[in-house]
Every structure is written in C-alpha cells, then in structure tokens.
C-alpha cells in the first residue's frame, strides 16, 4: 500500500519512483519529487468547484462496468446507482465486448487487469470494430507508462482506484445527461 501511495503521489507531482532488490542484500526504494515553491497558503483549497454540488448531481444514462473483482463490482455499482446511473456489469474484457455488441452504453468504465481478456485488449478490439463509446480506464496502475498504454489503446480518459467520487462525477458530467440537483 505504501508503494502504491508513493507511486500515485510521484505521478501526480511530476516525480518518479524506483525500486531495486538483490537476493540476500535487501531492497532500495527511491521516491523523487521535484521541489516547486508555491504561493498557495496551506489552508486554501486548490479547487474552487463546489464538491457538494458535483456529488449531488443525478445523472441519466447507461454505464458498463468491466471489473473482475466481485466486491469492486458491487461497490462501483452502488456508487453509480446512487448517482442515478443504470449499470450493467461484465467480469472481463470478453464479456464487456459481448455486452457492447448487444446493447448501447453512454460510458464504459474498463478495469485494465482482468482474466480472459484485459481492458487494454478489450478497448483495442472495440475501437477496431468502430465502437466510439467513451471508455474510461479504471485502474490502480497510475504510472505514466500505464496511462500512455491506455491512451494508445483508445481510452477516452483515466480514473484511478480507489475511486474519487468527484473525479467520477467529472466523467459522468462529460458523457451523461444530468437531472436537477437534489
């Protein structure tokens, strides 16, 4: 978990993380972050967007979740349904492709590491078939090389795990219709 958090921080802050290991000698972990002075006071919020407003918006639309972990399927379904979204779940990339061939969706949230067919292969196949449904990579792989691979496969965006509801709301606002605030 510590390495994951460091990786996220390094990526977000423009740095990098390295790890090396030798059998019998141990491991070395290095986190490099650039120092950039800031005029922003520590107690001042970085965003002026009203998070409560974004989170209280109800959306209309159909979202396909391609996720192999049952607990994450349930969590993601609950989050989206609480925001008014109709949800369909696929357990791997192959199932996601079959769902998309049989129904229309406004958005696909695609886990990138799944059995049978991973999210990158599924995204590439959907794009090769001419499917233009927005596909957002949903993954804990947040390093720039992973983002580049997702973009190259044809993803429309990137959402990291654990899910930030505010970031999810930004994607829903972009691709789905919204009702009045509640």
Secondary structure, DSSP 8 states (H G I E B T S, - for coil): -HHHHHHHHHHHTT-EEEEEEETTTEEEEEEE-------S-TTS-S--S-HHHHHHEEEESEEEEE-S-HHHHHHHHHHHHHTT-EEEEESSHHHHHHHHHHS--SEEEEESS-SSS-HHHHHHHHHHTT----EEEEES--SHHHHHHHHHHT-SEEEESS--HHHHHHHHHHHSEEEEE-
